[in-house]
Amino acid sequence: MLIDIGANLNEGRFQQDIAQVLQRARDAGISTVIVTETTEKQSQAAYQLTRSFPRQVYSTERTHVLTTSCNAWPAYVSKAFRR
């Protein structure tokens, strides 16, 4: 079992064939993909990917140490955790 911990699946070049991209990952032995993002828009798109591909795609919800302080969670992140 392999896990991709930094997938940039929100890039436009993957949007046309996201299901095929994820299938190729699965075929290569990558069972779990964690989507990273740095903006609210990307975070919301990543959340939608987690809903479309449950148990395969997960999201970091914009908590990267270089972009977000632990004491400065954006309001939309808190809301997403309550879902």
Buried (B, 14 or more C-beta within 10 A) or exposed (E): EEEBEEBEBBEEEBEEEBEEBBEEBEEEEBEBBBBBBBEEEBBBBBBEBBEEBEEBBBBBBBBEEEEBEEEEBBEBBEEBEEE
